[in-house]
Amino acid sequence: MLFKKGFWPKGEQRKDLVWTMKALLIFGLAEVLILGLSSVFAYWIFLNVLENTVAIVVMLIAAFFILQILGFLFLSISVILLSPVDWLVKSVIIGRAKSKIKSLDKLKIIGVAGSYGKTTMKEILKAVLSAQYTVHSTPESVNTPVGIARWILKNFNTSSLSNLTPRPLSSPGEEESNIDVAIIEMGEHYRGDVEEICNIAKPDIAVVTGIDEAHLERMKSLENITDTVFEVVSKTKPGAMVVLNGDDKNVVDHFKEYIWPDMRVAQYLVSSIKYKEFDTEKLCWKVEIDDLGKFDINLLGEYGLGDVDAAIKIAKSLGMSNEEIKKGIANIKPVQHRLQPIRSAGNILVIDDSYNGNSEGVKEAVKVLSRFANRRKIFITPGLVETGRATVDVHKEIGRQLATVADVVILIRNSVTGYIEEGMNQSVIARSASDEAISKQEIAAPSDAFGLAMTKIIWFDTAQEAHASLPKILQPGDVILFQNDWGDQYI
């Protein structure tokens, strides 16, 4: 990848480099190593070849800059040299967080794990449970052991915890420090990640949102992903409640392997909620829920109805009344960058799904787009990352789904979007075989000419170029969905 991307960034990068303390230490030590090796080389030249001071200084400077080309090697050596210190610092932070959690015997911990849907589940749980209890949840992108340990040490106050009593009212400007429920999103990249988080904060309630090919490149197999996600179940407290996505086949097929006899197991399902219809004007689901009546849920994705079902089950297990639950559901809002609707000028609806990076999420995004039957539908994507050996099949399937829904598909040139185009072509060929009204010529050849408003596929070299060209592509009344966002490190 280094040779494909190049040693130096080309063009404008979408995100600025953030120098953490650890990064500064690694870079600083690498530079010290380069300077030290350059000095040794210059001194050897001085002793064995030249005795000219000016020449030696020139050799030192030249060696220093030449060795910068191999900077990645010195950075790797720095990581290795600093690893004992890094391990010690992390161990201290995690140890302190464990001690803090152990002192909070009245705190209820909800662990959320899965290949997809963790953040949306976390935010829906927080909205519903906050109607009665003080709820803290891990912030965006904090889902690693050290990140969660830092969050615990920063936010938890042992002096004002209650045993799931109603949240006290605060005077204006007064900060609430009472914590009843902690919702912890548990990320998984390698085996043991979720277990390590559970060892810091063992869940009273474990939620499994789903399992798919996300992180397959690192995890190597779906079996490894399954084992890692279900660590949130096997590492809970005795007698824990386990809430599983009953709409996910991988979850349903494997959960019995990880359940202990004393666990209370519940499944949440989209079908548990009697939804009537999706309102394309109000951008919400009009639903009917047993014991709660009829009302709106302000979400675009149908899968969110299943998350609401999970929140209801958990809320009832914690003693919330139907009125309190209904009040909490009314507070649900679309999660930022996850099927988040944004109304724009010209009656253009922007759906921001840029933080969705998994195949199940793409499937749901395409379903959302399909509901706007009387509007031109545009889908822009760079594809998915870290899908490993499933890359080809996953992206061809995305193309097949888009071919039946989107009017315009905008693709970013990279290592996977060509497979999306292949899938779209395969879909049209398959349909033309059964319906003569559809011909292969309906899909235009890949083109950089964005002036063709009805072109099926529009290609751009970078996301920045695509976004800059949108004013020439969009028309009044369009619906455009932004799916996923690749980091600068991917090809």
Secondary structure, 3 states (H helix, E strand, C coil): CHHHHCCCCCCCCCCCCCCCHHHHHHHHHHHHHHHHHHHHHHHHHHHHCCCCHHHHHHHHHHHHHHHHHHHHHHHHHHHHHHHHHHHHHHHHHHHHHHHHHHCCCCCEEEEEECCCCHHHHHHHHHHHHCCCCCEEECCCCCCCHHHHHHHHHHHCCHHHCCCCCCCCCCCCCCCCCCCCEEEEEECCCCCCHHHHHHHHCCCCEEEECCCCCCCHHHHCCHHHHHHHHCHHHHCCCCCCEEEEECCCHHHHHHHHHCCCCCCEEEEECHHHCEEEEEECCCCEEEEEECCCEEEEECCCCCHHHHHHHHHHHHHHHCCCCHHHHHHHHHCCCCCCCCCEEEEEHHHEEEEEECCCCCHHHHHHHHHHHHCCCCCCEEEEECCCCCCHHHHHHHHHHHHHHHHCCCCEEEEECCCCHHHHHHHHHHHHHHHHHHCCCCCHHHCCCCCCCCCCCCCCEEEECCHHHHHHHHHHHCCCCCEEEEECCCCCCCC
